[in-house]
């Protein structure tokens, strides 16, 4: 974290990357000490680290319609936009911390003060909707990204969740991340019931749980979802935060509704800002309006020396998108992106030069090669409409009756595979083009799907794909500026592309002279460009040459005698207590779906980090 005046965003265990990256990342470790830190009150208490916390809500009308959208969502589906940069600007260092994630075993007298009183009195205490809020107990076992064949020491945490009908519960994704056991307990009951994680939405920080026990559901009434609230509407946050064992209630008002940074998924989606206290353990708990309807899920807070009482709630519109996605596909497929780097057109001379007749539109500066729009858009095009909704010169669109919101929100309302119609101005001529939307292909992923990272060990050389968790675990200083630049600013050229690094060398006679190498990107093996870790394993297995020649940055070479390397592998695995020379996913046959020209020698570096961050002070925006 940077200077003394730095502001920090925390989203249930996520911490800000270094100033070099300007990107948000998630970790189960506590952030570095700083007098100005962002703490995200989640619904989970972690043992030794804060974990990412987000929350979501969905309108549960019964067993058959808990996946339906609210009226607000249907009405606003064509009138919202989304922005990608924090309003505090890039001049300040920001980071997200867990709002409801509380480590189990944390003392009740922990040094955490809240300006908002937490009460359970009056009418609210007797409200039946409180009985739909449950406490979540999760045991986490995260991968060890530096030693990818093993896991880290497990830890326990607690959080909040709530019933939505059809035998299902909602909570935050960070509350059950890397969960090996999840249990839930109802209010006023000492029995804990085993829950199963059906789906996790990393970008929206939402998880769907199910409980099979019929006893758990006896007398249960699911929550009902309300409309997107207006400014100054009263809001009540319910959950099981730090400070006690019983249910807790805090009250406040809606301060803002806009596209918000989601720390856990490093994404930008619609969010509700409130001034009600959200503390560790609140993550996954519902937020209610005065009618007892759920209007969202508590998931993160913003904290610094300059502000106070800023909490965030995932609105039901985002929740319903997650649930409908799950219903359509039987799994969570993610939020799509447009895949273009945009620039505002506030300057009249700039608009005149581009032959834009009115005060509208955003300039296409760069296009991601893996996105479908690369087939229909060109750099220099000006996007003036999205599905018929006019886009302003600041990248905003009409929202509700008298508001405007970031253009990105329109994209976030789409589903993977949906077609979007773009109105563009190209060389002064108005055109309409169509593109299929799909999730971004991340060259360096924020989260590893499937639990364990991939790895390959060749004569003690440990290879693994570069990821944000690996960067965080290794520390950016040991990764090196050149590799960090690639991770932050490079775009994937094709689906399946990875940056493969030599993370360490397990010392042995066969690799003498290479023992000190670590965190170096491998570019080629015997002259063939490396596309991903699976491709590297395939090249090693199919090599018939006498030598294995590994080429790294700046023409650094590592050469091994192939037969000697093969015979030494079993002894190296035995000496270091490693169960296998490669991860299980690399045992599958390699399928070349890219072609001989798929891998390029270099990545083009942009002038804006590859992320879903909001408008930077330089006027750039990733849509």
N, C-alpha and C positions, 0 to 999 in steps of 0.2 A: 504494500500500500504506500502511497506517496507522501505528500506533504502534510503538515499539521492541519491544514484547512481542508484536507481531502474529505469528500463526502462518500459514504459507503452504502451500497445497496446489498442487502442480504436476503436470500431467499432459501430458507430452510436448508442451510448447510452449503450454500453455494458461496463462492468467494470470487472476487474480481481478479482477473488475470493481471499481469503487470501492465504498467503504463505503455509498454511496447505494443501490447495487443489490443487494448481498449475493448476486450471481450469479456463477457460474463461466463463464468464456469461454475460447475457444481462439485462439491467435495464433501466427504464426510468428516474431513478434518476441520479443526477450528481455524479461523482466519488469523493472520499475524496480528499481534497486539497493536492497537491504535486507539488513541483517545477519541477518535472520530470513526466509529465503526457502525456498520449496518447490521442490525440483528433481525432476523426473520422469525417471528413467533409462529412456530408450526405446531402441529398437533402431536409431534413426537419428541420424546426426550431421549437424547442419545447419551451413550456412555462416556465417550471421550472425545467426541467431535460433534460439531454442528452439522446437520445434514440438510440438503435442499428441501424447502417446504413450499408447496403451493396448494391451492385448494380449488375445488370446482363444485358446481351445483347443477341439478337438473330437476325439471318439474315432474314429480311423480304423481300421476293421477290414478294409478292403479296398476295392476299386473301387466296389462296389455299396452298401456300408453306411457310408460316412464321414459320412452325414447322420443316422444313427441316434442316438437319445438313450442316455445311459448308464443303468444300473439306478438309480443314485441319483436321476437327474432324473425318471424315471418314478415312482419311489417318493415323491418329495417334491413332485410336481407339485401336490398338493392340500393341502400342509402348510406352505407357505412364505408369508412376507409380506415387504413391502418398506417401508423407511423412507426419508424424504427429507431428513433433516438431519444435518449433521455433529455428532459427539458433542462436539466441542470447544465448541459453542455459538456463538451469533452475536455474542457480545461480543468475539470475536477476529476479526481480518481473516484470511481464508483464500484460498488460491489454489492451483491445480493446475499442475504443471510436467511437461514430458516426461521419461519415465523412460528411454527407450531411444533417443531421437532425438539423434544426434550429427552435428554439421555436418562435412562433408568438408573436410579441410584444418585442422581444429583440432589444435593441437599435442599431442603425446603427453604432454607435461609439464604439461598444463592443471591449474590449481589445483583439483583435485577429489580429495578424500580419502574413502576407504571404510574402514569399520571391519572389514568382512568380507574375508578373504583370497580371492583368485581363483586357483584352482588347476586343473591339468589333469593329475593324477597318479593312480596306483593303478588300481583297477578301472574307475573312471569313464572314464579315458582310452581304454580299449579297448572301451567299450560301443558296440555297433553303433547304438544309437538316436541317438548324437551325430551320425552321418552324415546324419540327416534334417534337421538344423538348418542353414540356409543364411544367407548374408549378402545383404542387400538394398541395392541402390544405386539411388537415386531422384533424378531431376532435377525440381525443383518450379518452377512458374511460377504464382504466385498472382495473382488479379485485383487491380487497383488500384481500390478502392471509392470513392475520392475522384475519380478520373478513370476512370469505369467503361467507357470505350471502349478502354482499354489494359490491359496487364498490368504487374506489377512485374518487376524484374530477377530472372532465374532464379538458383537456388542448388541445390547438391547436398547430399545427406545419405546416411547409411548406417544400416541397421537390421538386424533379424533376422526370420526366418520359418522355417516348418517344414512338412514334407510330411505330407499327410493322406490320400493315395491318390487314385486316379482322375485323375492328372495335375494335382493342385491343391495349393496352398500356402496357409497362413494367416499373416497378419501383423497389425499394428495399422493402423487406418484412418488415423491421423495420419502413419504412415510413408510413405504414398503419396498424401497429400492434395495436390491440384493437381499431381499427377505428370504430366509430359509424356513421361518415359521411365523405365521401371522395368527393372532388370536384377538377376539373382540369380547367386550363385556358391556352389558346393558346397564343403564342407570338403576341403582337400587338392587343389583344382583351381584352375588359373589362368584358366579360361575363364568368361566371363560370358555368361549367356543372357538374352534378352529375355523379360520376363514381361508378361502382360496382366492388368489389373485387371477382374475379373468383377463384383464387388460391393463396396460400402463401407457398413458399418453405422456411422453417425456416433454414435448413442447408445451403442452397445456398444464402439465403437472397434475394430472388427474389419474386415479386408478379406480377400477371397478372390481369389487369384491363380492363373493358369494359365501353364504353359510348354509350348509346342508341340514343342520340340526333343526328339527321342527320345534323343539322346546324354545329355541332362541326367538322364534317368530311368534310365539303365543301372545296374543293381545297387542301385537305391534301394528302401528299405523304409520305408513310411509309419509314423508314430507311432500308438500305440494309446492310447485315452483311458481313464483310470481313474475311480474313484469320487470324489465330493466328499470331501476329506480331513477328518479330525478334528483337534481342537486338539492341538498338540504333535507331530503327524506330521512326519517329516523331509521336506524339500523341497529340490530342487536346481534352480537357475535356470541355463539355458544360453543363450548368445547371443554377439554380437560387439560388446561395449561399448567405450567409450573406453579407451585405454591400450595398445592393441596391435592386431595384424591377425588373430591366430589366435582360435580359439574359446575362450570363457571359461566357467568353471564356478564358481558360488558356492553355498554350502549354508546352510541354516537350518531353522527349524521354522514350522509354521502357528500364528500367534498369535491369529487371530480369523476367523470366518466370519459375515458380516452384509451387509445392504444398504449399499452404498458409493457415494459420489459419484464419477461418471465425468466427469473434467474435460473431456475432448475433446468429449463430447456434451452436457455439462451435464445429465446424467441420473442416475438412482438405480437401480442394479441390484445383484444379488448379487455380492459380491467376497470374495476371500481375502486376508487380511493376513498377511504373512510378515516374518521378520527377516533373510532373506538379502539380500545387497547387490544392488540393481538400479540400474544406472548408464546414462548416455546411450549408446544403441546397443543396449541390452537389449530395447528395445521390439519386440514381436512374437515374441520368443523363448519357447520352452516352459519350463514348470516341471514337474519329474518327482517322483514318489514313489520309494520305495526299490525298487519292483518294475520301475522303468523305464517306468512308464505316465505319460502326460502328464495332469496334473491342472489345467492352466490356462496362461494366457499373461501374461507380465510386461507391465505397461503404465504404471504410475505409482508415484511414491513420495511420502511425506510427510516434509517436512524443516523443522525449526525449531530454535531454540536450546534448546528444552526437551525435545525427543525426538530419537531417532536410530534407525536401522535399521528403518524402517517402509516396507515395499514392498507393492505390491498386484498381484494376479494375477486375471485374468478366469477364472472357473471354467468347466469344460466344459459345464455346464448352460446358461450364457449363449451359449456358442459353438454348441451344438447348436440352440438356438432360432434363431440367425442363419442357420445352414445349412439348417434345415428351412424357414424362411421363404423362403430363396432357391430351394429345391427346389420349394416349392408355387407360387410366383409367377413364377419366372424372373428375379426381381430382389429387392432388399431393400426391404421395405415398412415396416419399423420396429416398435417396441414400442408396444402400445396403452396408453391411459391411461383412467382412470375419469372424470376431468374434474370432480372436486368438491373443494372446500376443506373440510377436516375439523378438528374440535377434539376433544381428548381429554376423556374423562368421568371423571376421577379423583375429582372432588369429589362426595361423597354427596348434598349438597343439589341440585346440578345434575342428577344422575340422577333424584332424586325429583321435581323440577320437570318433567322431561321424561317422567315416568312409565315409566322404565326399571327393571324389577323386580330386575335382577341387576347385578353388577359387570362390565359389558361394554358394548361399542358405542362408536362415535364419531359426533359430531354433524356433520351437513351444514350448513355455514355459507354456502357459495356454490357455484353450479353454472355451469360453462362453457356458454355458449349453443350452442356448436358441437358439443357432445357429445350422444350419444343418450340419456344418463341424464337430460337436461333434460326429456324427455318423460314420465319415470316417477318421478323424485325431486322433492322439494320442500325448500326451505330449512327447517330445523327437524326433518327426518327424522333418525333415529338408525340407522346401519347396524350390525347385530349379527352378520351372517354374510355370507360370500362363497362361493358354490358349496358351501354346507353347512358351511363351516369357521367356527367361532365367532371373532369379533373381540373382543379384550380392550379394556378401557377406555383403555389406552394406545396403541391402534392396532396391537397385535401379535397374532400367531397362532402356534399350535404349530409347532415346527420340529424335525425329527428326534426323538430320544427324550425329551430333557429340556431342550430349548432353546425360545426364542421368538424370532420375527423380525418385522420390520416388515410390516404388512398389505400394503404395496405390492408385495411380492414375489409374492403371489398374482396380482396383475394382470399383472406382467411375464412370467408363465408363459403367458399367453394370446397368441393371434395376432390380427392385424387381421381383423375380421369375426366373431370368436368371440362367443358369447352368454354373458353372466355372469348368474347368479341371485343377487339380493341379498335378504337378509332384513332388513327394516326395522321400526322401531317409529314409527308416526305417530299422534300424539295418544293414546298409550297402547295402540294396537291393532297387533298383529303382522301384517305383510303380506309377501308375496313378489312381487318384480318382476323383470323381465328387461330387459337392455340390451345392445346391440351395442357392442363395444369397437373403438376405432380410435385412431390416433395423434393427439396434440394438434395442433390448428390454432394455430400460433404467429403472433401479430400481428407480432412482431419476431423473425425467425428467427436462430438461432445460426450456421447455415451456409447458403450459397447453392447451391441445386441447379442443375446445368447449367453450372457454370464461371464465366460472367461475369454480373455483376449487370445488371438491366434499367436503361435510362436513356432519357430523352426530352429533347431540346434544342429550345426554342422561343424564337427570337430571342435566343439567348445564355443563356437561363434553363435551367439544368441540373437536371432532376428525376430522382429515383431513390428506390426504396423504402428505408425505414430498416431497418437490420440491425445485429446486434451487431458484425460485422466493420467496418462503416462507423463505428459509435460508437467502436470501439477505434482505428481509423485516424485519425479526426478529433480524438480526445481528448474526454473527457467535458466538459471546461470549455468547449469551443467549441460543443457540442451544446445546452447550456442545461438548467437544472433542470426546466423545464416539460416539455420534450420527453423528457428522461430519465425523468421520472415516468410519462409515458404508456408509454414503452418497457418499464419495469419492472413497472408495476402494472395495465396495461389488459389486458382480454381481447378476443379477436377476437369480433365479433358474428356473423360469417358466414364461410364458407369463401371464401378468396380475398381477404379484406380485408387491406389494407396501409396503413401510415402513409407517405404520399408526402411527401418533403421537397424543397425547393429547396436543393440542396447548394452551389451557387455561381452567380455571374453572370459570363459571359464578356463583358467590356466592349465595347460598340459604341454607335454613335450612336442606334440604335433603342431601347436600354434605358438611356439616360442617367437618372441619379438612383437607379438600383437596383443599382449596381455593388457596393455593400458588403453586400448581403444574402447570407446563407449559413445553411444548416441551419435553415430555417424550414419548418414543416409547412403544406402547402397544403390548405385545407379545401374550397373550392368554386371552380368555374370557371363564370362567368356564372350564378351562383345554383344550380348543380347540385352536390350533394355528391360528392366524389371517393371512389370505393370502392377503387381500386388504380391502379397506374401504367398498366395497359392501358386502363382506363376513362378516365383523363386523356387518353391519346393519342387515343382514340376521340372524346372531346368536342372536342378541338382540331381534328381532321380534319373533323368534321361541323359545325363552327361556321359560321354564315352571317352573324353579327352584324358590325357595323363594328368593335367592340372586343373584345379578349380581356381579361376582367376576372378576375384571380386574387385570391382572398380567402384571407388567412392568419390566424393567431392574432391576437386583440385587434383585429379589424376592419382590419388593415393591408391596403391594396390595391396591386396592381401592374396597371396598365392599359397595354395595347399596342394600337396600330392594327393590325388583323388583316392587311391586305394588305401594309403596310410590314414587319411581322414576317416574313411569308412570303418576301418578296423579299430580305430581309437575311440569311436563314438560310444560303444557299450561301456568301456572303462570309465569314460568321462561321466556318463549318466550315473554309474554306480558310485563313483567318488563323491559326487555332489548330491546324491539322493534324489535324482530326478526320475520320475516314473516313465517318461517317454520322450523321444527326441523331437516330437512335434505334437501340436494340438490335434484333437480328434477331427476337427473340420478339414484339416489338410490331408486326412486319409482318403477323402473322396477323390475320384478322378478329376483332373483339371480339364475344364472345357474352355476352349479358346473362342470367346464370343466377340472378340474385339478386332481381330485381324492384324496383319503384320504392320500396318501403319498406325495402329491405335495408340502406341506409346510415343510421345515426343521427347526430344532431348532436354527441353527446358520448359519451365512454367513462366508465363507472363505475370509479372507482379503488378497489381493495381495500386492505386493511391488511397484506397479505402479498405479497411479490414473486411474480410469475407465473413459476414455475420448478418444477423437480422437486426442490427442496431438501428436506432432512429436516425433522423437527419443529423449529420455532423455539422459543426460550425462551418465546414467547407461546402455545405449545401448538397452533400451526396446522400443517396438513399438506396439501400438494397431492398428491392420489392420482392 
